[in-house]
Each structure stands twice: as structure tokens, then as C-alpha cells.
């Protein structure tokens, strides 16, 4: 039954998360607060960090992780590799269906003023979804165990300032990832 729930929940996310991976984050925050217990908000923030650091689209990486992690849920149901595959399929299938449908009509409706207006209307909605995701990530990152995490802000400001030094701008992005990971381990963030 967990697999059906996994597929359905990620199918809904894939259907309504217009705008790519970052637009899935608000839906995932809702899922983190659900009774399924597949992952917590803190795990979601960690999942976002890992998904941003690994190759592939963030939404798919997060669906795979959440589906795999469903095996550790409060409900005690199995997830594992099969759960990761099912959650990922649930996220991707709506896009495939929409692309097939839209491709058939796109040529005929691409210049339609109502279609253009609809796409202009979707843009602010996607922006608000991404801003909601940023708010959720920031609140989970800067508040740890109910207290404001000053060390996180200080490290963030130092890293931000370092990126403006001309010689450091040329460093590979992997350097910044490793530096952030080392700072997190040292400061136990």
C-alpha cells in the first residue's frame, strides 16, 4: 500500500509543480508534515542540499530519496530502492503525459492570446512557490532546536564575501561544496 501512496503523492506533486524542481519544494514541505512520516522538514532541507550537489534534476533526486526513505517511516512500511523508483515514476509521469498532450496542440495554439496569457499568469505563481520554498529552507537552516543559529549566518556571510574576491571567484564550485561540508562538520551544524 505504501507504494500506491508514494506513487499517488508524487504524481500529484509532478502534476502541479509547474516550474521545475524548486517548485516541488513547497509540496514536499507539505508531505513532510503529513501523517506518512516519510521524512521530516530537517531531512527535507538536507535532501535539498544533497539534491543540489548531485547530478540530475532536483525534483527527481528528492523524489528518489523520499521514496527510498519511506522504508523508515513511522508507519513502518517498506520503501527502499523500489520505493525510490515508484516515487520518481510518480513525479515524472504527469510531465510525460502533459508533454504528449501539449506537443499535439502546441503548434495550433502557440500564438493564441489566451494560451500566452495563461503562461504569463503562471509565472508569478511559480515565483511565489519558489519563494515559499526559500522561506522554508531558510527557516529550517537558521533555526535549530528552537534557537537562532548565529554560526550559520556568520558562515554564510563569510562564504558570500569570499566569493567576491577575484582570485577565489576562479575556484571550482566543488571547492565551495567541500568548504561548506567541512564547516558544517567542524561547527556541528
Buried (B, 14 or more C-beta within 10 A) or exposed (E): EBBEBBBEBBBBBBBEBBBEBBBBBBBBBEBBEEEBBBBEBEBBBBBBBEBEEEEEBBBBBBBBBBBBBBBBBEEEBBBEEBBBBBBBBBBBBBBEEEEEEEEEEEEEEEEEEEBEEEEEEEEEEBEEBBEBBEEBBEEBBBEBEEEEBEBBEEBBEEBEEEEEEEEEEEEEEEEBEEBBEEBBEEEEE
